[in-house]
Amino acid sequence: MKTKLLITVKTYPSVTRKYEEIVCTAGITESGKWVRIFPLKFRELPFANQFKKYDLIEIDLVKSTSDFRPETFTPRSLEPDFKVIKNIGTEGDWRDRKKLVLKDVKYSFDDLIRLAKNKKGPVSLAVYKPNKILDFRWTEVSREWDKKKLSILEQLNIFEKKRIVIRKLPYKFLYIIEDELQRKRTMMIEDWEIGQLYWRTLGKHEGDEICALQDVKKKYFDEFVSKKDLYFFLGTTRLHHFTSKNPFMIIGVFYPPKSNQVELEF
């Protein structure tokens, strides 16, 4: 089916167990329905087709038969058939973006967990507004992709034009939040934007990782918490959806400026 949706999420690429470099992409339809496009080999798309966040696109999708999550769809063809209609800009304090994104905001984390665990129709994507953002941290992880996966990926691509696998982030970024019952929660961030910000600032600081990490925190905590009306795009993984106590991670952030004006009803 041809589907129009506003692209709101692009996660940092990962090398999967099927030995592919995959980006999880998601968006919201004009009626407010979440759609996950998976799998999508985003960096293999022609440059002209590498849509940006907040592009309104039309794409031909079919419901995924291998994913129980209702929001997951796959491109009908191996070469995704889609067109970019327009980019939704930031005019009027992000007013046009907010009309689509903020139609169904979740404020209760307990409610989110209950919705996720409903096996008849589990929710795996949502917009969430935390009660309070307490801190922003990072933790060091492996600096290289799994060597076995990379070796098999290179063998699979031996007859294709050589592609450079994206650099693996050596850090995981985390928000420490307070939920509606004043409980602390640690939320991992898997967002393309934060990964790209780290690499840009690392280059600016000539490889000084501490300075780069501090710059990331300045943006995602100092600036976003004080100057932005911050919301999280949350998503689950298929593997851990029903097994993890809290299956959600932050797959994107929505940060319109704080406004003193009373918003009109959407």
C-alpha positions as CSV (number, residue, x, y, z in Angstrom):
1,M,0.0,0.0,0.0
2,K,1.1,3.5,-0.7
3,T,1.7,5.2,2.7
4,K,2.4,8.9,3.4
5,L,4.4,9.4,6.6
6,L,6.5,12.0,8.3
7,I,10.0,10.5,8.9
8,T,10.8,11.1,12.6
9,V,13.3,8.4,13.5
10,K,16.5,7.1,12.0
11,T,18.6,5.0,14.3
12,Y,22.4,4.8,14.1
13,P,23.3,1.9,11.7
14,S,24.0,-1.5,13.1
15,V,25.5,-4.7,11.7
16,T,22.8,-7.4,12.2
17,R,22.9,-11.1,12.8
18,K,22.0,-11.5,9.1
19,Y,25.3,-9.6,8.3
20,E,23.7,-6.5,6.9
21,E,24.1,-2.9,7.8
22,I,20.6,-1.8,8.8
23,V,19.0,1.5,9.9
24,C,15.7,1.4,11.8
25,T,13.5,4.1,10.3
26,A,10.1,5.1,11.6
27,G,7.5,7.8,11.0
28,I,4.0,9.0,11.7
29,T,1.1,9.0,9.2
30,E,-1.1,12.1,8.7
31,S,-3.7,10.3,10.9
32,G,-1.2,9.9,13.7
33,K,-0.4,6.2,13.2
34,W,3.2,4.9,13.8
35,V,4.9,3.0,11.0
36,R,8.3,1.3,11.3
37,I,10.1,0.6,8.0
38,F,12.3,-2.5,8.5
39,P,14.6,-3.6,7.1
40,L,16.0,-0.7,5.2
41,K,19.6,-0.5,3.9
42,F,19.5,3.2,4.1
43,R,23.1,3.9,3.1
44,E,22.8,1.8,0.0
45,L,20.0,4.0,-1.4
46,P,21.0,6.5,-4.1
47,F,22.0,9.8,-2.5
48,A,18.9,11.5,-4.0
49,N,16.7,9.0,-2.2
50,Q,18.4,9.3,1.2
51,F,15.5,11.2,2.8
52,K,16.0,13.3,5.9
53,K,14.2,13.5,9.2
54,Y,11.0,15.4,8.9
55,D,10.6,14.7,5.2
56,L,7.1,13.8,4.3
57,I,7.4,10.8,2.0
58,E,5.1,8.4,0.1
59,I,6.3,4.8,0.1
60,D,4.9,1.5,-1.0
61,L,4.8,-0.9,2.0
62,V,3.5,-4.3,3.0
63,K,2.9,-5.6,6.6
64,S,5.9,-7.5,7.8
65,T,5.3,-11.2,8.1
66,S,8.3,-11.8,10.3
67,D,7.6,-9.2,13.0
68,F,4.7,-9.5,15.5
69,R,4.9,-5.8,16.2
70,P,1.9,-4.1,14.5
71,E,3.8,-1.0,13.4
72,T,6.4,-2.9,11.4
73,F,6.2,-2.8,7.6
74,T,8.7,-3.7,4.8
75,P,9.2,-2.0,1.4
76,R,7.3,-3.9,-1.2
77,S,10.4,-4.2,-3.4
78,L,14.1,-4.6,-2.7
79,E,14.6,-1.2,-4.2
80,P,12.1,0.9,-2.1
81,D,9.6,2.8,-4.2
82,F,9.1,6.1,-2.6
83,K,9.2,9.8,-3.2
84,V,9.8,12.8,-1.0
85,I,6.8,15.1,-1.0
86,K,8.3,17.9,1.0
87,N,10.3,18.7,4.2
88,I,8.2,19.9,7.2
89,G,10.2,22.9,8.6
90,T,10.5,24.6,11.9
91,E,8.5,27.7,11.2
92,G,6.2,28.9,14.0
93,D,8.1,27.1,16.8
94,W,7.9,23.8,14.9
95,R,4.1,24.2,14.6
96,D,3.6,21.9,11.6
97,R,5.8,19.2,13.0
98,K,4.0,19.4,16.4
99,K,0.6,18.9,14.6
100,L,1.6,15.5,13.5
101,V,4.1,14.4,16.2
102,L,2.1,15.4,19.3
103,K,-1.2,13.9,18.5
104,D,-0.8,11.0,21.0
105,V,1.8,11.8,23.7
106,K,2.3,9.2,26.5
107,Y,3.0,10.6,30.0
108,S,2.8,7.4,32.0
109,F,5.6,4.9,31.7
110,D,3.6,2.2,33.5
111,D,0.8,2.7,30.9
112,L,3.5,2.3,28.1
113,I,4.7,-1.0,29.6
114,R,1.2,-2.3,29.8
115,L,0.5,-1.4,26.2
116,A,3.8,-3.0,25.1
117,K,3.0,-6.3,26.9
118,N,-0.5,-6.6,25.4
119,K,0.0,-9.6,23.1
120,K,-3.2,-8.9,21.1
121,G,-1.8,-5.6,19.8
122,P,1.5,-4.6,21.4
123,V,2.6,-1.0,21.2
124,S,6.3,-0.8,20.1
125,L,6.6,2.9,19.1
126,A,5.5,6.0,21.0
127,V,6.0,9.6,21.8
128,Y,6.9,10.0,25.5
129,K,7.2,13.1,27.8
130,P,9.2,12.3,30.9
131,N,8.2,14.0,34.2
132,K,11.8,15.3,34.6
133,I,15.2,14.8,33.0
134,L,17.8,14.3,35.7
135,D,21.1,13.7,33.9
136,F,22.9,12.6,30.7
137,R,25.7,10.1,30.8
138,W,27.8,7.9,28.6
139,T,29.4,4.5,29.0
140,E,32.3,3.0,26.9
141,V,31.6,-0.1,24.8
142,S,33.4,-2.1,22.2
143,R,35.1,0.0,19.6
144,E,34.8,-2.4,16.7
145,W,32.0,-4.3,15.1
146,D,32.0,-8.1,15.6
147,K,34.8,-9.4,13.5
148,K,32.9,-12.5,12.4
149,K,30.0,-10.4,11.2
150,L,32.3,-8.1,9.3
151,S,34.1,-10.9,7.6
152,I,30.9,-12.5,6.4
153,L,29.6,-9.1,5.3
154,E,32.7,-8.6,3.2
155,Q,32.3,-12.1,1.6
156,L,28.7,-11.4,0.8
157,N,29.7,-8.1,-0.9
158,I,32.7,-9.5,-2.8
159,F,31.1,-9.1,-6.2
160,E,29.5,-5.7,-5.4
161,K,31.0,-2.3,-5.3
162,K,33.0,-2.1,-2.1
163,R,31.1,-0.3,0.7
164,I,32.7,1.1,3.9
165,V,30.8,-0.1,6.9
166,I,29.9,2.9,9.1
167,R,32.2,3.4,12.2
168,K,31.0,1.9,15.4
169,L,30.3,4.3,18.2
170,P,32.7,3.6,21.1
171,Y,30.2,4.9,23.6
172,K,26.5,4.4,24.5
173,F,24.6,7.5,25.5
174,L,22.0,7.5,28.3
175,Y,19.4,9.8,29.7
176,I,18.5,9.5,33.4
177,I,14.9,10.5,33.8
178,E,12.1,10.6,36.4
179,D,8.8,9.1,35.5
180,E,5.3,10.1,36.6
181,L,5.8,8.2,39.9
182,Q,9.1,9.9,40.6
183,R,11.1,6.7,39.9
184,K,14.5,7.0,38.3
185,R,14.9,5.3,34.9
186,T,17.9,4.9,32.7
187,M,17.1,5.1,29.0
188,M,19.6,4.2,26.3
189,I,19.7,6.5,23.2
190,E,20.0,4.9,19.7
191,D,19.7,7.9,17.4
192,W,21.6,8.7,14.2
193,E,21.8,12.4,15.2
194,I,23.7,11.8,18.4
195,G,26.1,9.5,16.7
196,Q,26.8,12.0,14.0
197,L,27.2,14.8,16.6
198,Y,29.8,12.7,18.4
199,W,31.9,12.2,15.2
200,R,31.6,15.9,14.2
201,T,32.7,17.1,17.6
202,L,35.5,14.5,17.8
203,G,36.9,15.9,14.6
204,K,36.6,19.5,15.8
205,H,38.5,18.6,18.9
206,E,41.2,16.7,16.9
207,G,40.4,13.3,18.4
208,D,39.9,14.4,22.0
209,E,37.1,12.1,23.1
210,I,36.5,13.7,26.5
211,C,35.9,17.1,24.8
212,A,33.7,15.5,22.2
213,L,31.6,13.8,24.9
214,Q,31.2,17.0,26.8
215,D,30.0,18.8,23.7
216,V,27.4,16.0,23.2
217,K,26.2,16.5,26.7
218,K,26.1,20.3,26.3
219,K,23.6,19.8,23.5
220,Y,21.5,16.9,24.7
221,F,21.4,18.0,28.3
222,D,22.4,21.6,28.9
223,E,20.7,23.0,25.8
224,F,17.8,20.6,25.3
225,V,16.7,20.6,29.0
226,S,16.9,24.3,29.5
227,K,15.8,25.7,26.1
228,K,13.7,23.0,24.5
229,D,10.4,21.3,25.1
230,L,11.8,17.8,25.0
231,Y,10.0,14.6,24.1
232,F,11.4,11.2,23.4
233,F,10.6,8.9,20.5
234,L,10.6,5.4,22.1
235,G,10.9,2.1,20.4
236,T,11.4,-1.6,21.2
237,T,13.5,-4.3,19.6
238,R,11.7,-7.4,18.4
239,L,14.1,-9.7,20.4
240,H,13.5,-8.1,23.8
241,H,10.0,-6.8,23.4
242,F,8.2,-9.4,25.6
243,T,11.2,-10.6,27.6
244,S,12.6,-7.3,29.0
245,K,11.0,-5.6,32.0
246,N,11.4,-2.3,30.1
247,P,11.7,-3.0,26.4
248,F,11.8,0.7,25.4
249,M,14.8,2.7,24.3
250,I,15.1,6.2,23.0
251,I,15.3,6.1,19.2
252,G,15.0,9.8,18.7
253,V,14.4,13.1,20.4
254,F,11.8,15.8,19.5
255,Y,13.0,19.2,20.7
256,P,10.8,22.2,19.7
257,P,11.7,25.4,21.5
258,K,10.0,26.2,24.7
259,S,7.2,28.7,24.2
260,N,5.3,31.0,26.6
261,Q,2.4,31.2,24.2
262,V,-0.7,29.0,24.7
263,E,-0.8,26.4,21.9
264,L,-4.0,26.1,19.9
265,E,-5.8,22.8,19.8
266,F,-4.5,20.5,17.1
